[in-house]
Amino acid sequence: IARMPQWLLWFLLVLFTVHFVAFAILLVRRRKAKYVVLCGIFLFLVASFAIRILIPEREFGGLRLYWYPRIAAWTLTFTLIVSFLKRRMRKVSPD
């Protein structure tokens, strides 16, 4: 896997931080469960990129440390997509 340039790591860290803050504001204002999941996704992405910038070589269990929050973000993303599709299918399905 090619190394990501440092400027891109910082750009993505800032981008994901802005998204986290935006969804946190929406969570406080609207109090919907989907915003909790979105906040979690972006919080894990912020953690992943912060770890990748600050301690990129650190490992745990044979895997680079920044992979663990990334895997958590993927899991939450999958959960959100499945939840969205289930709701969508309930609205579309004929009764």
C-alpha positions as CSV (number, residue, x, y, z in Angstrom):
1,I,0.0,0.0,0.0
2,A,1.4,3.4,-1.0
3,R,2.1,5.9,1.8
4,M,-0.4,8.7,2.0
5,P,1.2,12.2,1.9
6,Q,1.4,14.1,5.2
7,W,-0.7,17.0,3.8
8,L,-3.5,14.6,2.8
9,L,-3.5,13.0,6.3
10,W,-3.9,16.5,7.9
11,F,-6.6,17.5,5.3
12,L,-8.6,14.3,6.1
13,L,-8.2,14.8,9.9
14,V,-9.5,18.4,9.6
15,L,-12.3,17.3,7.2
16,F,-13.5,14.5,9.5
17,T,-13.2,16.8,12.6
18,V,-15.5,19.3,10.8
19,H,-18.0,16.6,10.0
20,F,-17.9,15.3,13.6
21,V,-18.6,18.8,14.9
22,A,-21.4,19.3,12.4
23,F,-23.2,16.0,13.2
24,A,-22.7,16.6,17.0
25,I,-24.5,19.9,16.6
26,L,-27.3,18.2,14.7
27,L,-27.4,15.5,17.4
28,V,-27.9,18.1,20.1
29,R,-30.6,20.0,18.1
30,R,-32.6,17.1,16.6
31,R,-31.9,14.3,19.1
32,K,-32.1,11.5,16.5
33,A,-30.3,8.1,16.8
34,K,-28.8,8.4,13.3
35,Y,-26.7,11.4,14.4
36,V,-25.3,9.3,17.3
37,V,-24.0,6.8,14.7
38,L,-22.7,9.5,12.4
39,C,-20.9,11.1,15.3
40,G,-19.4,7.8,16.2
41,I,-18.2,7.1,12.6
42,F,-16.5,10.5,12.3
43,L,-15.1,10.3,15.8
44,F,-13.5,7.0,15.0
45,L,-12.1,8.4,11.7
46,V,-10.7,11.4,13.6
47,A,-9.0,9.0,16.1
48,S,-7.7,6.9,13.2
49,F,-6.1,9.8,11.4
50,A,-4.8,11.4,14.6
51,I,-3.1,8.1,15.5
52,R,-1.8,7.8,12.0
53,I,-0.2,11.3,12.2
54,L,1.1,11.1,15.7
55,I,2.2,7.5,16.2
56,P,2.0,5.8,12.8
57,E,4.4,2.9,13.5
58,R,2.7,1.8,16.8
59,E,1.2,-1.7,16.7
60,F,-1.0,-3.8,18.8
61,G,-1.7,-7.5,18.1
62,G,0.4,-7.3,14.9
63,L,-1.8,-4.6,13.4
64,R,-1.0,-0.9,13.1
65,L,-2.9,1.0,15.9
66,Y,-4.7,3.3,13.5
67,W,-6.5,0.4,11.9
68,Y,-8.7,-0.3,15.0
69,P,-10.7,2.9,15.0
70,R,-10.9,2.6,11.2
71,I,-12.5,-0.9,11.5
72,A,-14.9,0.5,14.1
73,A,-15.9,3.3,11.7
74,W,-16.5,0.7,8.9
75,T,-18.6,-1.3,11.3
76,L,-20.7,1.7,12.2
77,T,-21.0,2.7,8.6
78,F,-22.3,-0.8,7.7
79,T,-24.8,-0.6,10.6
80,L,-26.1,2.7,9.4
81,I,-26.5,1.5,5.8
82,V,-28.3,-1.6,6.8
83,S,-30.6,0.4,9.1
84,F,-31.3,2.9,6.3
85,L,-32.1,0.1,3.8
86,K,-34.4,-1.7,6.2
87,R,-36.3,1.5,6.8
88,R,-36.4,2.2,3.1
89,M,-37.7,-1.3,2.3
90,R,-40.5,-1.0,4.9
91,K,-41.7,2.2,3.3
92,V,-41.6,0.7,-0.2
93,S,-43.0,-2.8,0.4
94,P,-46.7,-3.2,-0.4
95,D,-48.9,-4.3,2.5
